[in-house]
Amino acid sequence: MRHARIAIVGGGLGGLHAAALLEERGIQDYVVLEARETFGGRIMSWPDAPDSPTGSAGAEAVAGRFDLGATWFWPALHPNLRQLVNQLGLETFRQHETGDMLVERSMGHAPSRVDGFVSTPPALRLVGGMGTLVEAVRARLPADRLAPGWRVACVRQQGEHIEVRSRNRLGQEALWLVDRVLLAVPPRLAAGTIEFAPALPDALLRRWQACGTWMAPHAKYVAVYDTPFWRGQGLSGEARSAVGPMGEIHDASSETGDAALFGFLGVAAQVWRRMPEAALRAHCRAQFVRLFGDRAARPKAEFLKDWASDPCTAVAADESPDAGHAIPPPATPAEAPWHGRLVGIASEWSPSFSGYVAGAIEAARLGVETLCAPDTTTSILH
């Protein structure tokens, strides 16, 4: 049995940022338990993403990194995230939106060109992909506080302490005895994959189960090219389609490397899983050809990331997309025995930016503040 004051369950940006905030407060007695072998959660930049080889093609020929999950942010709307990016010294560039947008209404009609949509305020991306943010935060944390490859299965109260039981891919178990737990995994994933003893209140558990995990129902296809040839046609790279398989498409070119397009599949996960992945990628390439011409038929590399089948992100309920960003459920039970001892800090718990990268930053800050509040019954400072 191992001991720590705080267990952070989940090593995405929220979990790592929470650890960094604890370090700033002089609290170093914590552990970050991450089910994946690597950190980042729903932030994954390819081809350096360790989970990316399956389903990728041509990664060895790629110059630059391309986001398979979270991609951009709005610094004017997300000041705390902007501040963190600046503190870490990360470079940014503006998401390319110059040119016309294409609209594909039916297979029987050619795509229509319409005025492009320019974000106001502008959206920014990170040079090197959003993964550079995760890497920069992680680099400031002691390596011995990070435990990748351990999936938490049970969180059980034992008197004044909490047992956190986890397993690795080999089926080996590890038991941590802690005082507080920060849940840096989505509410629905926590409710569906972790046993809590005593059980969470039924009303709270239903709220967590009803909270859709942002991005979990989606798959994202990325095609990499030597040049952004669509820009020469006066196109922004953005498209909307009622035909599919992709419903929303954007320019994903890197700032200093190769060009790219990406799209979100616009059909339910149950539909695209009926065909082999190679066939689905072929349909995606064919759609790019319809939209951008023959040069789109031969990407130098491509990748399809199915978030709905990622067991560290989604559960069965996530296969059907929600209408929008979830309404944040309560982050901690209102009453004993879990109140203030178990706090949710994944992006979905953010009151201002639920589902966004900025939400992970906000939820982590609020969770750490909850644990450090000057309340003798909950504060980790006592």
Secondary structure, 3 states (H helix, E strand, C coil): CEECCEEEECCEHHHHHHHHHHHHCCCCCEEEEECCCCCECCCCEECCCCCCCCCCECHHHCCCCEECCCCCECCCCCHHHHHHHHHCCCCEEECCCCCEEEEECCCCCCCEEECCCCCCCCCEEECCCCHHHHHHHHHCCCHHHEEECCEEEEEEEECCEEEEEEECCCCCEEEEEECEEEECCCHHHHHHHCEEECCCCHHHHHHHHHCCCCCCCCEEEEEEECCCHHHHHCEEEEEEECCCCEEEEEECCCCCCCEEEEEEECCCHHHHCCCCHHHHHHHHHHHHHHHHCHHHHCCCEEEEEEHHHCCCCCCHHHHCCCCCCCCCCCCCCCCCCCCCCEEECCHHHCCCCCCCHHHHHHHHHHHHHHHCCCCCCCCCCC
